[in-house]
Amino acid sequence: MGEFEAVADAVTGGVVGRAVEPKAGEGDTHRLESNCLNCGAPLAGPFCHECGQHAHVHRTLSAFFHDFLHGVLHFEGKIWRTLPLLVWRPGELTRRYIDGQRASFVSPIALFLFCVFLTFAVMGLTGNMFGSETSAEARKDMAADLQKDRTRIAELEKQRAEAVKSGASTEGIDDQLNDLRSEATALEAFKDQKGAGAVALDWSGMPGWLGSGVERARKNPELLFYKLKTNAYKFGWALIPISVPFVWLLFPFSRRSKLYDHTVFVTYSLCFMMLLLVAGTLIGLVSSTVASLAWFVPPIHMYRQIRGTYDTSRWGAIWRSFALTIFAFIAIGLFASLLVALGAFD
């Protein structure tokens, strides 16, 4: 079931990304209606000026699935203009988007959402091909966690029934139920399949608030691995606010570059790094030697993006790329610490 869930995650990522990336600057090649089918107002373009509904409405099943696939895979064609620039001329892409060319490219946040889902989908698919069998002790601990989830689910279902009976809102309860059911389903599959393998964890040098919290995970690295993966999936967006201050440190006195510019820079950069991880993972299935070359790509990409975005000199881009590489490891460390804390105290 994990493989199907991973594919579903990638599709969901496309749908979510498409939801925050509306049509912009792209015409509709379909025949237009003369009056809006929603409010009846006369139409003078692809959208109704009264209610905003699209002038053309599909009425066939094939058109429905075409729109679905188009939204997931193409982002209305802008993805194919965005990806080549993101890979080879990231600085130009970032600068053009900052300067206002929004209709031509997928927005950073829409692309980021899709990349997050795609990355964890690929990790989910390929993760089942590696690793050692989950230990008996780990399976026992997972079973205990699974029982806790089921107990909590039963409690929430009782609360929901009471809320429905009294006419109160069940939105908050439903959200908790969905999360717990997803975790319970994953734990059920994970404890009987391949896990993270034996991982040597030493938390002796960690701060007390973190070390004491994750000590209980030391004997069960497979469960910790699962929770890290789950939290990374949920809180991947946290990498953006964690990383932006580090980019600001590279241009602390610049009047031209604002926090918005740095945020766009960081988001597009993270998109590329996730796509690189996906590519490296897939290539690694064939040749780990070739996949290892991916480690040399990020500094080069950072150099090109910094120089193109901020119009720096070659030397300015070189030293900033070196500093940003170090900052990236610090940011990843902070993010990993956040995930460990969330996974340990969850």
C-alpha positions as CSV (number, residue, x, y, z in Angstrom):
1,M,0.0,0.0,0.0
2,G,3.0,2.3,0.6
3,E,3.7,2.5,-3.1
4,F,0.1,3.6,-3.9
5,E,0.2,6.2,-1.1
6,A,3.4,7.6,-2.5
7,V,2.0,8.0,-6.0
8,A,-1.1,9.6,-4.4
9,D,1.1,12.0,-2.6
10,A,2.7,13.2,-5.9
11,V,-0.7,13.6,-7.5
12,T,-1.9,15.5,-4.4
13,G,1.1,17.8,-4.6
14,G,0.2,18.7,-8.2
15,V,-3.4,19.4,-7.2
16,V,-2.4,21.5,-4.2
17,G,0.2,23.4,-6.2
18,R,-2.4,24.0,-9.0
19,A,-4.9,25.3,-6.4
20,V,-2.5,28.1,-5.4
21,E,-1.4,28.7,-9.0
22,P,-4.4,30.1,-10.9
23,K,-4.5,30.8,-14.5
24,A,-2.7,34.0,-15.3
25,G,-2.0,35.5,-18.7
26,E,-3.1,32.4,-20.6
27,G,-6.0,32.4,-23.0
28,D,-8.6,29.8,-23.3
29,T,-8.7,28.0,-26.7
30,H,-12.2,26.7,-26.2
31,R,-15.3,28.3,-27.7
32,L,-16.7,31.0,-25.4
33,E,-20.3,31.3,-24.3
34,S,-22.1,34.5,-25.1
35,N,-23.5,34.8,-21.5
36,C,-22.1,33.6,-18.2
37,L,-23.6,30.3,-17.3
38,N,-23.5,31.2,-13.6
39,C,-25.0,34.7,-13.4
40,G,-26.2,35.3,-17.0
41,A,-24.1,38.5,-17.5
42,P,-22.9,39.2,-21.1
43,L,-19.4,38.0,-21.7
44,A,-16.6,40.0,-23.2
45,G,-13.7,37.7,-22.5
46,P,-12.6,34.4,-21.0
47,F,-14.0,35.3,-17.6
48,C,-17.3,36.9,-16.4
49,H,-16.7,40.4,-15.2
50,E,-19.6,40.1,-12.7
51,C,-18.9,36.8,-10.8
52,G,-15.5,35.8,-12.2
53,Q,-16.5,32.3,-13.5
54,H,-14.7,31.0,-16.5
55,A,-16.7,31.5,-19.7
56,H,-16.3,28.0,-20.9
57,V,-17.6,25.1,-18.9
58,H,-16.7,21.5,-19.7
59,R,-19.5,18.9,-19.9
60,T,-17.7,15.7,-20.8
61,L,-16.0,13.1,-18.7
62,S,-12.9,13.1,-20.9
63,A,-12.6,16.9,-20.5
64,F,-12.8,16.5,-16.8
65,F,-9.9,14.1,-16.6
66,H,-8.0,16.1,-19.1
67,D,-8.3,19.2,-16.8
68,F,-7.2,17.0,-13.9
69,L,-4.1,15.7,-15.6
70,H,-3.4,19.1,-17.0
71,G,-3.5,20.7,-13.5
72,V,-1.4,18.0,-12.0
73,L,1.3,17.7,-14.6
74,H,1.4,21.0,-16.5
75,F,0.4,23.9,-14.4
76,E,-1.2,25.2,-17.6
77,G,2.1,24.9,-19.5
78,K,4.1,27.2,-17.2
79,I,6.0,24.3,-15.7
80,W,7.8,23.7,-19.0
81,R,8.9,27.4,-19.1
82,T,9.9,27.3,-15.4
83,L,11.9,24.1,-15.0
84,P,14.6,24.8,-17.7
85,L,15.3,28.2,-16.1
86,L,15.3,26.7,-12.6
87,V,17.8,24.1,-13.6
88,W,20.2,26.1,-15.8
89,R,19.5,29.8,-15.3
90,P,18.0,30.0,-11.8
91,G,19.1,33.6,-11.2
92,E,17.3,34.8,-14.3
93,L,14.1,33.0,-13.2
94,T,14.3,34.4,-9.7
95,R,15.0,38.0,-10.9
96,R,12.3,37.9,-13.6
97,Y,9.7,36.6,-11.1
98,I,10.7,39.3,-8.5
99,D,10.5,42.0,-11.2
100,G,6.9,41.1,-12.0
101,Q,6.9,38.4,-14.7
102,R,4.4,36.2,-12.9
103,A,2.2,34.9,-15.8
104,S,5.0,33.1,-17.5
105,F,6.3,31.0,-14.6
106,V,5.0,28.7,-11.9
107,S,5.0,30.7,-8.6
108,P,7.7,29.6,-6.1
109,I,5.1,28.5,-3.5
110,A,3.1,26.4,-6.0
111,L,6.2,24.7,-7.3
112,F,7.5,24.2,-3.7
113,L,4.3,22.4,-2.7
114,F,4.5,20.1,-5.7
115,C,8.2,19.4,-5.1
116,V,7.5,18.5,-1.4
117,F,4.9,16.0,-2.3
118,L,6.9,14.6,-5.2
119,T,10.0,14.2,-3.1
120,F,8.3,12.3,-0.4
121,A,6.4,10.3,-2.9
122,V,9.7,9.1,-4.5
123,M,11.2,8.5,-1.0
124,G,8.2,6.4,-0.2
125,L,8.4,4.4,-3.4
126,T,12.2,3.8,-3.3
127,G,12.4,3.4,0.5
128,N,10.7,0.1,0.3
129,M,13.6,-1.2,-1.9
130,F,16.2,-0.7,0.8
131,G,16.7,-1.2,4.5
132,S,16.8,-4.1,7.0
133,E,13.9,-5.8,8.5
134,T,12.3,-4.0,11.4
135,S,13.5,-5.5,14.7
136,A,11.2,-7.4,17.0
137,E,11.7,-4.7,19.7
138,A,10.8,-2.0,17.3
139,R,7.7,-3.8,16.2
140,K,6.7,-4.2,19.8
141,D,7.1,-0.4,20.4
142,M,5.3,0.4,17.2
143,A,2.4,-1.8,18.3
144,A,2.2,0.1,21.5
145,D,2.1,3.4,19.7
146,L,-0.5,2.0,17.3
147,Q,-2.7,1.0,20.3
148,K,-2.4,4.5,21.7
149,D,-3.5,6.0,18.4
150,R,-6.4,3.6,18.2
151,T,-7.5,4.5,21.7
152,R,-7.3,8.2,20.9
153,I,-9.2,7.6,17.7
154,A,-12.0,5.9,19.7
155,E,-12.1,8.8,22.1
156,L,-12.3,11.4,19.3
157,E,-15.0,9.4,17.5
158,K,-17.0,9.5,20.7
159,Q,-16.5,13.3,21.0
160,R,-17.5,13.7,17.4
161,A,-20.7,11.8,17.9
162,E,-21.6,14.0,20.8
163,A,-20.8,17.1,18.8
164,V,-22.9,16.0,15.9
165,K,-25.7,15.2,18.4
166,S,-25.5,18.7,19.9
167,G,-25.1,20.4,16.5
168,A,-21.6,21.7,17.3
169,S,-18.8,22.0,14.7
170,T,-16.7,18.8,14.2
171,E,-14.0,20.4,12.0
172,G,-11.3,20.4,14.6
173,I,-12.1,16.8,15.7
174,D,-12.1,15.7,12.0
175,D,-8.7,17.1,11.4
176,Q,-7.3,15.2,14.4
177,L,-9.0,12.0,13.4
178,N,-7.6,12.3,9.8
179,D,-4.1,12.7,11.2
180,L,-4.3,9.9,13.7
181,R,-5.9,7.5,11.1
182,S,-3.1,8.3,8.6
183,E,-0.5,7.6,11.3
184,A,-2.1,4.4,12.5
185,T,-2.4,3.1,8.9
186,A,1.3,3.9,8.3
187,L,2.4,2.4,11.6
188,E,0.4,-0.8,10.8
189,A,2.2,-1.2,7.5
190,F,5.6,0.0,8.7
191,K,6.0,-2.3,11.7
192,D,5.6,-5.4,9.6
193,Q,7.7,-4.2,6.6
194,K,11.1,-2.8,6.0
195,G,12.1,0.1,8.2
196,A,15.0,2.5,8.6
197,G,17.4,-0.2,9.6
198,A,19.8,-0.1,12.5
199,V,20.8,3.5,13.2
200,A,23.3,4.4,15.8
201,L,22.0,7.4,17.7
202,D,24.0,9.2,20.4
203,W,22.1,12.1,22.1
204,S,24.4,12.5,25.0
205,G,25.7,15.8,23.7
206,M,22.3,17.3,23.0
207,P,20.6,20.0,25.1
208,G,18.6,18.6,28.0
209,W,15.2,19.5,26.6
210,L,16.0,17.6,23.4
211,G,18.2,14.8,24.7
212,S,15.7,13.7,27.4
213,G,12.9,13.8,24.9
214,V,14.6,11.7,22.2
215,E,16.2,9.2,24.6
216,R,13.2,7.1,24.5
217,A,13.6,6.9,20.7
218,R,17.1,5.6,20.9
219,K,16.0,2.0,21.3
220,N,13.5,2.3,18.5
221,P,15.2,4.1,15.6
222,E,12.7,2.7,13.1
223,L,9.8,4.4,14.8
224,L,11.8,7.6,15.1
225,F,12.6,7.4,11.4
226,Y,9.0,7.1,10.5
227,K,8.1,10.1,12.7
228,L,10.9,12.1,11.2
229,K,9.6,11.3,7.7
230,T,6.0,12.2,8.7
231,N,7.0,15.5,10.3
232,A,9.3,16.4,7.4
233,Y,6.4,15.9,5.1
234,K,4.1,18.1,7.2
235,F,6.6,20.8,8.1
236,G,8.7,21.0,5.0
237,W,7.6,24.6,4.6
238,A,9.5,25.5,7.8
239,L,12.7,25.3,5.7
240,I,11.8,28.6,4.1
241,P,11.6,30.9,7.2
242,I,14.6,29.0,8.6
243,S,16.7,29.7,5.5
244,V,15.7,33.3,4.7
245,P,17.7,35.0,7.5
246,F,20.8,33.2,6.3
247,V,20.4,34.7,2.8
248,W,19.7,38.1,4.3
249,L,23.1,37.9,6.0
250,L,24.7,37.8,2.6
251,F,23.2,41.2,1.7
252,P,22.7,42.9,5.1
253,F,23.0,46.5,3.9
254,S,21.5,46.1,0.4
255,R,18.7,48.6,-0.4
256,R,17.7,46.8,-3.6
257,S,17.2,43.4,-2.1
258,K,14.2,43.0,0.3
259,L,13.0,40.1,2.4
260,Y,10.5,39.3,-0.3
261,D,13.4,38.9,-2.8
262,H,15.2,36.6,-0.4
263,T,12.1,34.5,0.2
264,V,11.6,34.0,-3.6
265,F,15.3,33.1,-3.9
266,V,15.1,30.6,-1.1
267,T,11.9,29.0,-2.3
268,Y,13.1,28.4,-5.8
269,S,16.4,27.2,-4.5
270,L,14.7,24.6,-2.3
271,C,12.6,23.5,-5.2
272,F,15.7,22.8,-7.2
273,M,17.4,20.9,-4.3
274,M,14.3,18.7,-3.9
275,L,14.2,18.0,-7.6
276,L,17.9,17.2,-7.5
277,L,17.3,14.8,-4.6
278,V,14.5,13.1,-6.6
279,A,16.8,12.7,-9.6
280,G,19.7,11.5,-7.5
281,T,17.5,9.0,-5.7
282,L,16.2,7.6,-9.0
283,I,19.6,7.5,-10.6
284,G,20.9,5.8,-7.5
285,L,18.7,2.8,-8.2
286,V,20.9,2.2,-11.3
287,S,24.3,3.6,-10.3
288,S,25.2,5.0,-6.9
289,T,28.5,6.3,-8.3
290,V,26.7,8.5,-10.8
291,A,24.2,9.6,-8.2
292,S,27.0,10.7,-5.8
293,L,28.0,13.3,-8.3
294,A,24.9,15.2,-7.4
295,W,26.7,16.5,-4.3
296,F,28.8,18.8,-6.5
297,V,25.7,20.4,-8.1
298,P,24.3,22.6,-5.2
299,P,27.3,25.0,-4.9
300,I,27.3,25.5,-8.7
301,H,23.5,26.1,-8.7
302,M,23.8,28.6,-5.8
303,Y,26.5,30.5,-7.6
304,R,24.4,30.9,-10.7
305,Q,21.3,31.8,-8.8
306,I,23.1,34.4,-6.6
307,R,24.8,36.0,-9.5
308,G,21.7,36.2,-11.7
309,T,19.4,37.3,-8.9
310,Y,21.5,39.9,-7.2
311,D,23.7,40.9,-10.1
312,T,26.9,40.4,-8.2
313,S,30.5,40.1,-9.5
314,R,32.0,36.7,-10.0
315,W,34.0,37.0,-6.8
316,G,31.0,38.2,-4.9
317,A,28.9,35.3,-6.1
318,I,31.8,32.8,-5.3
319,W,32.2,33.8,-1.7
320,R,28.5,34.1,-1.1
321,S,28.0,30.6,-2.6
322,F,30.6,29.2,-0.2
323,A,29.0,31.0,2.8
324,L,25.5,29.9,1.6
325,T,26.7,26.2,1.4
326,I,27.7,26.4,5.0
327,F,24.5,28.2,6.0
328,A,22.5,25.4,4.2
329,F,24.0,22.8,6.4
330,I,23.2,24.9,9.5
331,A,19.6,25.4,8.3
332,I,19.3,21.6,7.6
333,G,20.6,20.9,11.1
334,L,18.1,23.3,12.6
335,F,15.3,21.7,10.6
336,A,16.4,18.2,11.6
337,S,16.5,19.3,15.2
338,L,13.0,20.6,14.9
339,L,11.8,17.3,13.3
340,V,13.6,15.2,16.0
341,A,11.9,17.2,18.7
342,L,8.5,16.9,17.0
343,G,9.0,13.2,16.4
344,A,10.2,12.5,20.0
345,F,7.5,14.4,21.7
346,D,4.7,13.5,19.4
